[in-house]
Amino acid sequence: MQVKFGTDGWRAIIAKDYTFDNLKLAALATAQYIHTRPEKAKGICIGYDTRFMSKEFAEFTAEVISSQGIKVYLANSFVSTPAVSLYTKARQLAGGIVITASHNPPIYNGFKVKASYGGPAHPEAIAEIEELLKTVDPATEIVPQKKLIETADLKTFYLNHLKANIDLQLIRDSHIKIAHNAMYGAGQDIITRLFDESMVNCYHCTINPGFGGINPEPMPQYIGEFVDFFREVETDVAIINDGDADRVGMLDESGDFVDSHKLFAILLKYLVEERNQRGEVAKTFALTDLIDRICRKHSLVMHELPVGFKYVSQLMATSDILIGGEESGGIGITAFLPERDGVYIGLLILEIMTRKEKTLSQLVQELYDEYGFFCYKRNDLHVTEEKKQAIIARAATGALTDIAGYKVLRYSNLDGCKYHFEGGWLLIRASGTEPVLRLYCEADATEKVDRVLAFAAALA
């Protein structure tokens, strides 16, 4: 049986391990888990992205779940992951399933499980489903109960929620020019339905299961052609979303990439200083240290968590979390939804820009002026699983005394191997969804980041 849940659900290569037979096992185990939930009578919802056969996989999943006597609300078109989470929470369902591999390469598909509170199922729930997988009988006959499957317009439901939580009129009145790169993903017809077409330039907002030969992930290495497009059309700001639109990256008015580290800091600073909101803050192990400094300044409790938004979301559902986020573009604000949402976060940044009458680069400069310059980069090394684990084992000794000539100040291993050195840090960890070793670095100079990452790659 080739079903294994990673950082955020089950991901596998289509036709190799991601097959109807294995999907049946994952769906049956999830159905057994749903039967243990107090909300089981209300059923679940199922959504899907724009990947190859995602619709067919979602329809099959609905048939399997219904065969176990569970009510299913099946999306009537492709939808973003946050749309499924929102519908699950608003309808007080027992859970949700999204057929998506998010930002993974096009040969992958996946199976995300959502909790009743409207966020990723917490690690204990996933562990239960994995235990149930061991007892599932592959020969189980599937007899769909069509009367239990109801189509639902999750996208319109989600759009209405955005309209109620973003000051769209303020943004419209500013006449700001927006570029939206949906990366061929499930967020492609959301922003165009919120604004007049004269305000929005769309890019890769069509169905292409091959994603143009790139990973649908809002990172600099995947958006080179889009930057050229952005500069040609003379646009003020860009929102870039991943394959299921729960992650975000942005471009400022010059076409410079603004990552989630800076976006998270801008949002936190705005919520606390402009809206006078309070609460605790949750960030994952690979997110910028700038968040620590903002929290100290405003006497906010900060939680540092392992990589994976499921840890952030679990805390959002149980504690007084104002905002939570991770390095890879996932940011969530609890008052909206205890889930990362790339479209919502992008729109909120636009609202901040128009309300403060500042460009995105000026908002970033405010951070530098107050807290000092910082630079962050991530390199992904594609290695075999065996080599990945060997490198991690080597790094986990914590024996390095200097990093590229910079003295190591301390070592931490909450998730991977993190070396703090003079002016920054290096994190080495294995991806939970791909055969990839990730090297992360933040420092107070761009040259220092490049030097440290080159050192780490040579070490690996």
C-alpha positions as CSV (number, residue, x, y, z in Angstrom):
1,M,0.0,0.0,0.0
2,Q,1.5,3.3,-1.1
3,V,-0.4,5.9,0.9
4,K,1.6,8.0,3.3
5,F,0.6,11.4,4.7
6,G,3.3,14.0,4.8
7,T,3.5,17.7,5.9
8,D,0.1,18.5,4.4
9,G,-1.8,15.4,3.3
10,W,-1.0,12.6,0.9
11,R,0.9,13.4,-2.3
12,A,2.0,10.9,-4.9
13,I,2.9,10.6,-8.6
14,I,-0.2,10.1,-10.8
15,A,-0.5,6.5,-12.2
16,K,2.4,5.3,-10.1
17,D,1.2,5.6,-6.5
18,Y,-1.6,8.0,-7.0
19,T,-4.1,5.6,-8.4
20,F,-7.8,5.0,-8.0
21,D,-7.0,1.9,-5.9
22,N,-4.9,3.8,-3.5
23,L,-7.3,6.8,-3.5
24,K,-10.0,4.3,-2.5
25,L,-8.0,3.3,0.5
26,A,-7.3,6.9,1.6
27,A,-11.0,7.7,1.2
28,L,-12.2,4.6,3.1
29,A,-9.8,5.4,6.0
30,T,-11.0,9.0,6.1
31,A,-14.6,7.8,6.1
32,Q,-13.9,5.6,9.1
33,Y,-12.4,8.6,10.8
34,I,-15.4,10.8,10.0
35,H,-17.6,8.2,11.6
36,T,-15.8,8.9,14.9
37,R,-16.6,12.6,14.7
38,P,-19.5,14.2,16.6
39,E,-20.4,16.2,13.4
40,K,-20.6,13.0,11.2
41,A,-24.3,13.4,10.5
42,K,-23.6,16.7,8.8
43,G,-21.2,15.1,6.3
44,I,-18.2,16.5,4.5
45,C,-17.4,18.6,1.5
46,I,-15.0,17.7,-1.4
47,G,-13.3,20.1,-3.6
48,Y,-10.6,19.8,-6.3
49,D,-8.0,21.8,-8.2
50,T,-7.1,22.1,-11.9
51,R,-4.6,19.2,-12.0
52,F,-4.9,16.3,-14.4
53,M,-8.0,14.3,-13.5
54,S,-8.6,16.1,-10.2
55,K,-12.3,16.3,-11.1
56,E,-12.5,12.6,-11.7
57,F,-10.6,11.8,-8.6
58,A,-12.9,14.0,-6.6
59,E,-16.0,12.4,-8.0
60,F,-14.6,8.9,-7.2
61,T,-13.8,10.0,-3.7
62,A,-17.4,11.3,-3.3
63,E,-18.6,7.9,-4.4
64,V,-16.4,6.1,-1.9
65,I,-17.4,8.4,1.0
66,S,-21.1,8.1,0.2
67,S,-20.8,4.3,0.1
68,Q,-20.0,4.5,3.8
69,G,-23.3,6.3,4.5
70,I,-21.8,9.8,4.8
71,K,-23.3,12.9,3.2
72,V,-21.1,14.6,0.6
73,Y,-21.2,18.1,-0.7
74,L,-19.2,18.0,-4.0
75,A,-17.9,21.2,-5.5
76,N,-19.5,22.0,-8.9
77,S,-16.2,23.3,-10.3
78,F,-12.5,23.6,-9.3
79,V,-12.0,25.6,-6.2
80,S,-9.2,26.8,-4.0
81,T,-8.3,24.9,-0.8
82,P,-9.5,27.8,1.4
83,A,-12.9,27.7,-0.2
84,V,-13.3,24.1,1.0
85,S,-12.1,25.0,4.5
86,L,-14.5,27.9,4.6
87,Y,-17.5,25.8,3.5
88,T,-16.5,23.1,6.0
89,K,-16.4,25.6,8.9
90,A,-19.5,27.6,7.9
91,R,-21.7,24.6,7.4
92,Q,-20.3,22.9,10.6
93,L,-19.4,19.8,8.6
94,A,-17.4,16.9,10.0
95,G,-14.5,17.7,7.6
96,G,-13.4,18.4,4.1
97,I,-11.3,16.8,1.4
98,V,-9.4,18.6,-1.3
99,I,-8.0,16.7,-4.3
100,T,-4.8,18.7,-4.9
101,A,-1.1,18.5,-4.8
102,S,-0.8,22.2,-4.1
103,H,2.6,23.5,-5.3
104,N,4.1,20.1,-6.3
105,P,5.2,19.3,-9.8
106,P,2.4,18.5,-12.4
107,I,3.0,14.8,-12.2
108,Y,1.7,14.8,-8.6
109,N,-1.8,14.8,-7.2
110,G,-2.9,14.7,-3.6
111,F,-5.4,14.3,-0.9
112,K,-5.8,17.1,1.8
113,V,-8.0,16.5,4.9
114,K,-9.7,19.5,6.5
115,A,-11.0,19.6,10.0
116,S,-14.4,20.9,11.1
117,Y,-12.9,24.2,12.4
118,G,-11.9,25.1,8.8
119,G,-8.2,24.3,8.7
120,P,-5.8,21.4,8.0
121,A,-6.6,18.3,10.1
122,H,-4.3,18.3,13.1
123,P,-1.4,15.8,13.3
124,E,-3.3,13.6,15.8
125,A,-6.2,13.3,13.3
126,I,-3.9,12.4,10.5
127,A,-2.2,9.8,12.7
128,E,-5.6,8.2,13.3
129,I,-6.3,8.1,9.6
130,E,-3.0,6.5,8.9
131,E,-3.7,3.8,11.6
132,L,-7.1,3.2,10.0
133,L,-5.3,2.8,6.6
134,K,-3.7,-0.4,8.0
135,T,-7.1,-2.0,8.6
136,V,-8.8,-1.0,5.3
137,D,-9.7,-4.0,3.1
138,P,-8.7,-3.3,-0.5
139,A,-11.4,-5.6,-1.7
140,T,-14.2,-3.5,-0.1
141,E,-17.0,-3.2,-2.7
142,I,-17.9,0.4,-3.4
143,V,-21.6,1.0,-3.9
144,P,-22.2,4.8,-4.2
145,Q,-25.2,6.2,-2.5
146,K,-26.1,8.9,-5.1
147,K,-28.8,10.4,-2.9
148,L,-26.0,11.3,-0.4
149,I,-24.0,13.3,-3.0
150,E,-25.1,16.9,-3.5
151,T,-23.2,19.4,-5.7
152,A,-22.5,22.8,-4.1
153,D,-21.2,26.1,-5.4
154,L,-18.3,26.5,-3.0
155,K,-16.7,29.2,-5.2
156,T,-19.6,31.7,-4.9
157,F,-19.8,30.9,-1.2
158,Y,-16.2,31.8,-0.8
159,L,-16.4,35.0,-3.0
160,N,-19.2,36.3,-0.8
161,H,-17.1,35.8,2.2
162,L,-14.3,37.8,0.6
163,K,-16.7,40.6,-0.2
164,A,-17.7,40.8,3.4
165,N,-14.1,40.8,4.8
166,I,-12.2,43.0,2.3
167,D,-12.9,46.7,1.6
168,L,-13.1,46.1,-2.1
169,Q,-14.7,49.5,-2.8
170,L,-11.6,51.2,-1.2
171,I,-9.4,49.3,-3.5
172,R,-11.6,50.0,-6.6
173,D,-11.6,53.7,-5.8
174,S,-7.8,53.8,-5.7
175,H,-7.7,52.7,-9.4
176,I,-4.7,50.5,-8.6
177,K,-3.6,48.2,-11.4
178,I,-3.4,44.6,-10.3
179,A,-1.7,41.7,-12.0
180,H,-2.8,38.2,-11.0
181,N,-0.7,35.1,-11.7
182,A,-2.8,32.1,-10.8
183,M,-0.1,29.8,-12.1
184,Y,-2.8,27.8,-13.9
185,G,-4.3,27.0,-10.6
186,A,-7.6,27.0,-8.8
187,G,-7.5,30.7,-7.9
188,Q,-7.6,31.8,-11.5
189,D,-11.2,33.2,-11.7
190,I,-11.5,34.8,-8.2
191,I,-9.9,38.2,-8.4
192,T,-11.4,38.9,-11.9
193,R,-14.9,38.4,-10.4
194,L,-14.2,41.0,-7.7
195,F,-12.9,43.9,-9.8
196,D,-13.6,45.5,-13.1
197,E,-11.6,43.9,-15.9
198,S,-9.8,47.3,-16.5
199,M,-8.1,46.9,-13.0
200,V,-6.8,43.3,-13.5
201,N,-4.2,41.9,-15.9
202,C,-4.4,38.1,-15.8
203,Y,-1.5,35.7,-16.4
204,H,-1.7,32.0,-16.6
205,C,-5.4,32.1,-15.7
206,T,-6.4,29.2,-17.9
207,I,-6.5,25.4,-17.4
208,N,-3.1,23.7,-18.1
209,P,-2.5,20.6,-16.1
210,G,1.1,20.7,-17.1
211,F,1.5,24.1,-15.4
212,G,3.7,25.3,-18.3
213,G,6.4,22.9,-17.2
214,I,7.0,24.5,-13.8
215,N,6.0,23.9,-10.2
216,P,2.9,26.1,-9.5
217,E,4.7,27.7,-6.5
218,P,4.9,31.5,-5.9
219,M,8.7,31.6,-5.7
220,P,11.2,33.6,-7.8
221,Q,12.6,30.7,-9.8
222,Y,9.1,30.0,-11.2
223,I,8.0,33.5,-12.2
224,G,10.7,34.9,-14.4
225,E,8.4,35.2,-17.5
226,F,5.7,36.7,-15.4
227,V,8.0,39.5,-14.1
228,D,8.7,40.4,-17.7
229,F,5.0,40.5,-18.4
230,F,4.3,42.6,-15.3
231,R,6.8,45.2,-16.3
232,E,5.5,45.4,-19.9
233,V,1.9,46.1,-18.8
234,E,2.9,48.8,-16.3
235,T,1.1,47.4,-13.3
236,D,1.2,48.6,-9.7
237,V,1.3,45.3,-7.8
238,A,1.0,41.6,-8.4
239,I,-0.6,38.7,-6.5
240,I,0.8,35.3,-7.3
241,N,-0.9,32.1,-6.0
242,D,0.1,28.4,-6.0
243,G,-1.9,25.6,-7.5
244,D,-4.6,25.5,-4.9
245,A,-4.4,29.2,-4.0
246,D,-3.6,28.8,-0.3
247,R,-0.1,30.4,-0.8
248,V,0.9,33.8,-1.9
249,G,3.8,35.8,-3.2
250,M,3.7,39.4,-4.5
251,L,5.6,41.8,-6.8
252,D,6.0,45.4,-5.9
253,E,5.6,48.2,-8.5
254,S,9.1,47.6,-9.8
255,G,8.6,43.9,-10.3
256,D,10.7,42.9,-7.3
257,F,9.5,39.8,-5.5
258,V,8.0,40.2,-2.0
259,D,8.0,37.0,-0.1
260,S,5.8,35.7,2.7
261,H,8.3,36.8,5.4
262,K,7.9,40.4,4.5
263,L,4.1,40.0,3.9
264,F,3.6,38.4,7.3
265,A,5.5,41.2,9.0
266,I,3.6,43.9,7.1
267,L,0.3,42.3,8.1
268,L,1.3,41.8,11.8
269,K,2.5,45.4,12.0
270,Y,-0.7,46.7,10.4
271,L,-3.1,44.6,12.6
272,V,-1.4,45.7,15.8
273,E,-0.4,49.3,15.0
274,E,-3.3,50.4,12.8
275,R,-6.2,48.2,13.8
276,N,-5.1,48.0,17.4
277,Q,-5.7,44.3,17.5
278,R,-4.2,41.9,20.0
279,G,-3.6,38.2,20.3
280,E,-0.8,35.7,20.1
281,V,1.3,35.0,17.0
282,A,2.2,31.6,15.5
283,K,5.0,31.1,13.1
284,T,6.8,28.0,11.8
285,F,10.5,27.2,12.3
286,A,11.6,28.5,8.8
287,L,9.9,31.9,9.1
288,T,11.9,35.2,9.6
289,D,13.2,36.3,13.0
290,L,11.7,39.7,12.3
291,I,8.4,38.3,13.6
292,D,10.1,37.7,17.0
293,R,11.3,41.3,17.1
294,I,7.8,42.7,16.3
295,C,6.3,40.5,18.9
296,R,8.8,41.7,21.5
297,K,8.2,45.3,20.7
298,H,4.4,44.9,21.2
299,S,4.6,42.4,24.1
300,L,2.8,39.7,22.0
301,V,3.2,36.0,22.9
302,M,4.9,34.2,20.0
303,H,4.7,30.4,19.3
304,E,7.4,28.8,17.1
305,L,6.2,25.6,15.6
306,P,7.4,22.8,13.3
307,V,7.1,23.3,9.5
308,G,3.6,22.6,8.2
309,F,0.5,24.8,8.5
310,K,-1.4,22.1,10.2
311,Y,0.5,23.0,13.4
312,V,-0.4,26.7,13.0
313,S,-4.0,25.9,12.3
314,Q,-4.3,23.6,15.3
315,L,-3.2,26.5,17.5
316,M,-5.5,28.9,15.7
317,A,-8.4,26.6,16.6
318,T,-7.5,26.3,20.3
319,S,-5.7,29.5,21.3
320,D,-6.1,33.3,20.9
321,I,-4.0,33.5,17.8
322,L,-4.2,36.8,15.8
323,I,-2.1,35.7,12.8
324,G,-0.2,32.6,11.9
325,G,2.1,31.7,9.0
326,E,4.9,29.8,7.4
327,E,7.9,30.4,5.2
328,S,6.4,28.9,2.0
329,G,3.7,31.6,1.4
330,G,1.1,30.3,3.7
331,I,-0.4,33.0,6.0
332,G,-3.7,32.9,7.9
333,I,-5.7,35.4,10.0
334,T,-7.9,33.6,12.5
335,A,-10.7,36.2,12.3
336,F,-11.1,35.3,8.6
337,L,-10.4,31.6,8.7
338,P,-7.9,29.4,10.6
339,E,-6.4,28.4,7.3
340,R,-3.8,29.9,5.0
341,D,-5.4,31.8,2.1
342,G,-3.3,33.2,-0.7
343,V,-6.1,35.2,-2.3
344,Y,-7.4,36.8,0.9
345,I,-3.9,37.7,2.1
346,G,-3.1,39.3,-1.3
347,L,-6.3,41.3,-1.2
348,L,-5.6,42.4,2.4
349,I,-2.2,43.7,1.4
350,L,-3.9,45.7,-1.4
351,E,-6.3,47.1,1.2
352,I,-3.3,48.1,3.4
353,M,-1.6,49.8,0.5
354,T,-4.6,51.8,-0.5
355,R,-5.6,52.7,3.1
356,K,-2.0,53.9,3.9
357,E,-1.5,55.3,0.4
358,K,1.8,53.6,0.1
359,T,3.3,51.3,-2.6
360,L,4.3,47.8,-1.6
361,S,8.0,48.7,-1.8
362,Q,7.3,51.5,0.7
363,L,5.7,49.1,3.1
364,V,8.7,46.9,2.9
365,Q,11.0,49.9,3.4
366,E,9.1,50.7,6.6
367,L,10.2,47.3,7.9
368,Y,13.8,47.9,7.0
369,D,13.8,51.4,8.5
370,E,12.4,50.2,11.8
371,Y,14.0,46.7,12.1
372,G,17.0,46.7,9.8
373,F,17.6,45.1,6.4
374,F,17.1,41.3,6.1
375,C,17.3,38.9,3.2
376,Y,16.0,35.4,2.8
377,K,16.4,32.7,0.2
378,R,15.7,28.9,-0.1
379,N,17.4,26.3,-2.3
380,D,15.8,23.0,-3.0
381,L,18.2,20.0,-3.7
382,H,16.6,17.1,-5.5
383,V,18.2,14.0,-4.0
384,T,17.2,10.4,-3.4
385,E,15.4,9.6,-0.2
386,E,18.4,7.6,1.0
387,K,20.8,10.6,0.4
388,K,18.3,13.0,1.9
389,Q,18.2,11.1,5.2
390,A,22.0,10.7,5.3
391,I,22.6,14.4,4.9
392,I,20.0,15.2,7.6
393,A,21.7,12.7,9.9
394,R,25.0,14.4,9.4
395,A,23.7,17.9,9.9
396,A,21.8,16.7,13.0
397,T,24.9,16.2,15.0
398,G,25.0,20.0,15.6
399,A,28.7,19.8,15.4
400,L,29.4,22.7,13.0
401,T,31.2,25.6,14.8
402,D,31.2,28.0,11.9
403,I,29.0,28.5,8.8
404,A,30.8,29.8,5.7
405,G,33.2,31.5,8.1
406,Y,30.5,32.9,10.4
407,K,30.7,31.7,14.0
408,V,27.8,29.5,15.1
409,L,26.1,30.9,18.1
410,R,23.5,28.2,18.8
411,Y,21.9,25.1,17.3
412,S,18.2,24.1,17.4
413,N,16.4,21.1,16.0
414,L,12.6,21.7,16.4
415,D,12.2,20.6,12.7
416,G,15.4,20.0,10.8
417,C,18.8,21.4,11.7
418,K,19.0,25.1,12.4
419,Y,22.3,26.8,12.9
420,H,22.2,30.4,14.2
421,F,25.3,32.4,13.2
422,E,26.4,36.0,13.4
423,G,23.7,38.0,11.6
424,G,21.4,35.2,10.5
425,W,20.6,31.5,10.4
426,L,20.8,28.4,8.2
427,L,18.1,25.6,8.3
428,I,18.6,22.2,6.7
429,R,15.5,20.0,6.5
430,A,13.9,17.3,4.4
431,S,10.7,18.1,2.5
432,G,7.6,16.2,3.9
433,T,6.0,15.9,0.4
434,E,8.8,15.5,-2.1
435,P,12.3,13.8,-2.5
436,V,13.8,17.2,-1.8
437,L,16.3,18.6,0.7
438,R,15.6,22.2,1.5
439,L,18.2,24.7,2.5
440,Y,16.9,27.9,4.1
441,C,18.9,31.0,5.0
442,E,18.1,34.5,6.4
443,A,20.8,37.1,7.1
444,D,21.4,40.8,7.3
445,A,23.1,41.0,3.9
446,T,22.3,39.4,0.5
447,E,25.9,38.4,0.0
448,K,25.9,36.6,3.3
449,V,22.8,34.6,2.3
450,D,24.4,33.6,-1.0
451,R,27.6,32.6,0.7
452,V,25.9,30.5,3.3
453,L,23.7,28.7,0.9
454,A,26.7,27.9,-1.3
455,F,28.4,26.5,1.8
456,A,25.4,24.4,2.7
457,A,25.0,23.0,-0.8
458,A,28.7,22.0,-0.8
459,L,28.2,20.4,2.6
460,A,25.3,18.4,1.3
